[in-house]
Amino acid sequence: MTKEDVLPASGGRVAEEAGAETARPLTVYRVFWLFLIAGVVGDLIEVVFWLVTRGELISRSSLLYGPFSLVWGLAAVLLTLVFHRMDDQSAGKIFAVGTVLGGVYEYICSWVQEALFGACFWDYRHLPLNLNGRINLVFCLFWGAAALVWVRSVYPALCAAIDRVPRRTGRRIVRAAALFLVCSTALSAAALCRMDQRRREVPASGTVTRFLDEVYPDSRLKDRYPNMGILDEIGW
């Protein structure tokens, strides 16, 4: 671990109860591992949830390549940065902060998708107590519960598991995963932006846009993102 890797140290209940041996500082290395694990596990959870509730086995990944949810991965980072100093707070306070924070985070994610790609990947307008179809009270409460579980159980358990990975091996995995995710995210964003351009009848103007039109047509993107709604089509 280098000095530059260390973020503000974690404190509170976990450190006090676990003792100095397991009171681990919050580092870039650990935060990226949490992002990676949450992104993969979150994607799997959504696939299983969709299969159980709707009887359909579909992709729920944020990316064209790889089973990975950017929303879940970034949520894990957000929960870690916000709550790593709040593990000694009451369950009620953690739940309340998580409910509000989760709602704000999900709303922003929905707005960013609309602004960048002219599309939405979830729509809660059919549910009661929703705000512009981007969030609703039930899922905000889920965020509160997730924050509490994360602080009390998941975060310390994952940190312990991460630290059992040999550091040299772990750093190699982190570098490879980071390179893959950067490339897959950039390609996914480019393909979705080009899809929005096609919707607005913007012609291909160069090698890159022609490549995106040929390799990632609307049909392929809709297969990869079957729950995606185009704003003009769904009336937003």
C-alpha angles and dihedrals in degrees: 000000000000126000090246091058095063119100123187107310122254118244142165131066099352093052094044096046097040094044132221093303093066100028096111124188117238107254136177088244093057093041091054090049089052090049091050097046094044092048094054096039092044091054090050092049091053092048091051093044091052091047093050097043100035105021092235128122104211140150116269096174121128091216136064090231127037133024097270136134113206090192092058093041094051090043089058090052091048093049091048096049094045101040106032089094094041101064089109092056124102120275090242093056093047090048093049094047091046092051093053095039093048092050092050091046094050092047092052092048091052092047093049091052090052093047095047104035107017088236141097127218097199133027123192098179090113091059126079122251094025127151113224089325090286100099137006134195097253094056091043087058089050087056089053091051091046091053091052094048090045094052097042102038121356102051098051091042093051092047089053091049093047092052090055090064110094106255096233092050091044093053091050090052091047093051093047093046092047092051092048094048094048091052095043093046093049092048093046092049092048092050093048093046089051090050088055089050091052089051088055089046095246106161123230107266105182149006095287097051092045089051091051092048092051101041101031109035121168091265092059093046092050089051090053094042103033093163094053116118124202108226096229091050097050096041102248 
